[in-house]
């Protein structure tokens, strides 16, 4: 009878692999590669037409609560 520990992937130095390493190995085996989140965000942003980006307020990052919830704007 085989032990379950024989089926757990291990790193070259014979230590158990982390859940992150197991997940990445599984994705790689399926032909899926991970990309940094900023690359995904840039790709999505590139799909938005320039005429829509012009509509975004220049102070949106500072006054997002104003634009989302109607709170008073912050100055400067």
C-alpha positions as CSV (number, residue, x, y, z in Angstrom):
1,X,0.0,0.0,0.0
2,X,1.3,3.5,-0.9
3,X,1.4,6.4,1.4
4,X,-0.4,9.7,0.5
5,X,2.8,11.6,1.1
6,X,4.3,9.8,-2.0
7,X,1.8,11.7,-4.1
8,X,2.4,15.1,-2.7
9,X,4.7,17.2,-5.0
10,X,7.9,18.2,-3.4
11,X,10.5,20.7,-4.2
12,X,14.1,19.7,-5.2
13,X,15.4,20.1,-1.7
14,X,12.8,17.5,-0.6
15,X,10.5,20.0,1.3
16,X,6.8,20.2,0.7
17,X,5.7,22.7,-2.0
18,X,3.6,25.6,-0.9
19,X,-0.1,25.9,-2.0
20,X,1.0,28.7,-4.3
21,X,3.6,26.5,-6.0
22,X,1.1,23.7,-6.4
23,X,-1.4,26.1,-7.9
24,X,1.1,27.5,-10.4
25,X,2.3,24.0,-11.3
26,X,-1.3,23.0,-12.0
27,X,-2.0,26.0,-14.1
28,X,1.2,25.5,-16.0
29,X,0.3,21.9,-16.7
30,X,-3.0,23.1,-18.1
31,X,-1.2,25.6,-20.4
32,X,-2.3,28.6,-18.4
33,X,0.2,31.3,-17.6
34,X,-0.2,34.0,-15.0
35,X,0.3,37.6,-15.7
36,X,0.8,40.5,-13.3
37,X,-2.4,42.3,-12.5
38,X,-1.1,45.6,-13.9
39,X,-0.7,44.0,-17.3
40,X,-4.4,42.9,-17.2
41,X,-5.5,46.4,-16.1
42,X,-3.5,48.0,-19.0
43,X,-5.0,45.6,-21.5
44,X,-8.5,46.4,-20.3
45,X,-7.8,50.2,-20.3
46,X,-6.5,50.0,-23.9
47,X,-9.9,48.7,-25.0
48,X,-11.6,51.9,-23.8
49,X,-11.8,54.6,-26.6
50,X,-10.0,57.8,-26.1
51,X,-13.2,59.8,-26.2
52,X,-14.3,58.0,-23.0
53,X,-11.1,58.6,-21.2
54,X,-11.6,62.3,-21.8
55,X,-14.8,62.1,-19.7
56,X,-13.0,60.9,-16.6
57,X,-12.5,63.8,-14.1
58,X,-8.9,64.7,-13.5
59,X,-9.5,64.6,-9.7
60,X,-11.3,61.3,-9.8
61,X,-8.7,59.5,-7.6
62,X,-8.9,62.2,-4.9
63,X,-12.7,62.8,-5.1
64,X,-13.9,59.3,-5.9
65,X,-16.4,59.4,-3.0
66,X,-17.9,62.6,-4.5
67,X,-18.4,60.9,-7.9
68,X,-19.6,57.6,-6.4
69,X,-21.7,58.8,-3.4
70,X,-22.2,62.5,-3.8
71,X,-20.1,63.5,-0.8
72,X,-18.6,67.0,-0.8
73,X,-15.4,67.4,-2.9
74,X,-12.0,67.6,-1.3
75,X,-9.9,70.7,-2.3
76,X,-6.5,70.3,-3.7
